Amino acid sequence: METIKNFLELELIHIGAFNVRVYSLVTILIIFLMTKLILFLIKKALFSSKNTKLDIGASYALLQIIKYVLWIIAIGLILEALGIKLTLLIAGSAALLVGVGLGLQQTFNDVLSGIILLSEKSIKIEDVLEIDGDIVKIQSIGLRTSKALNTDDVSIIIPNSLITTNKVINWSHQTMKARFRIDVGVAYGSDIDLVIKVLEESAFEHPDVFDRESTEARLVNFGNSSLDFQVLFFSENIFRISKVKSDIRRSISQKFSANNIAIPFPQLDLHLKSNATENNKKG
């Protein structure tokens, strides 16, 4: 026992008043392993098949919060094991912390936003969001950033503050279906009833559009160079809705061509007066 005690008391590093002994490293190792073990057990409990109270998104959010709290506590204990007093460290570096805080203000905003997202659970894994006109599917939510997949299957990193401070549509909070629209303009003189029929058929024929009675085309405006229509339809394929709209537009174009319905381009009529005409009027 005396040999073990002497070994643990063995000094490895000595710098002024700071020293590291073998038992300090043993303590750090125990803290590290215990933290990993606790996180493993918590993760196993949260994602167990017996856990029916929380869904995957809620379990992941709770695990993230617990993980960050445990590691903060573990780091504090490790510093104490090394003989570093946290109170003295914080007091001695107050001015430095203020400067660093100003420089990392955006990072702190992102971290605070991450805590809000993880605690409120307003956004979960696999949710489909529309942020600044872009549709993405959330893959993971971290403390500072979230990972998402856009409609081009490109993985993107989103600062959490962008989600909490901007207008965000969470399509996953809707019902199983959502309503979308396509705007179309046709030439003046076109058969309005035929245009409405073609638009509704083009939308409803798509396999990702359902509920024929809810598929509706409307004449919404008399434009400068066109009669403006909208076709409204319901679809469950929210994440790939851009592809659905593209298919419907292609079908509309084909049916317009078959029925001699023209899509006009902006036109401007110019009336020119010649000098000869003006002179005749003066004479």
HELIX and SHEET records of a PDB file:
HELIX    1   1 GLU A    2  LEU A    8  1                                   7    
HELIX    2   2 VAL A   22  LEU A   46  1                                  25    
HELIX    3   3 ILE A   56  ALA A   81  1                                  26    
HELIX    4   4 LEU A   86  GLY A   92  1                                   7    
HELIX    5   5 ALA A   94  GLY A  103  1                                  10    
HELIX    6   6 GLN A  105  GLU A  120  1                                  16    
HELIX    7   7 ASN A  160  THR A  165  1                                   6    
HELIX    8   8 TRP A  171  HIS A  173  5                                   3    
HELIX    9   9 ILE A  192  PHE A  204  1                                  13    
HELIX   10  10 ARG A  212  SER A  214  5                                   3    
HELIX   11  11 ILE A  241  ALA A  258  1                                  18    
HELIX   12  12 ASN A  275  LYS A  282  1                                   8    
SHEET    1   A 2 GLU A  11  ILE A  15  0                                        
SHEET    2   A 2 PHE A  18  ARG A  21 -1                                        
SHEET    1   B 5 SER A 155  PRO A 159  0                                        
SHEET    2   B 5 THR A 145  ASN A 150 -1                                        
SHEET    3   B 5 ASP A 134  ILE A 141 -1                                        
SHEET    4   B 5 VAL A 128  ILE A 131 -1                                        
SHEET    5   B 5 VAL A 168  ASN A 170 -1                                        
SHEET    1   C 3 ALA A 178  VAL A 186  0                                        
SHEET    2   C 3 LEU A 227  SER A 235 -1                                        
SHEET    3   C 3 VAL A 209  PHE A 210 -1                                        
SHEET    1   D 3 ALA A 178  VAL A 186  0                                        
SHEET    2   D 3 LEU A 227  SER A 235 -1                                        
SHEET    3   D 3 GLU A 216  PHE A 222 -1                                        
END                                                                             
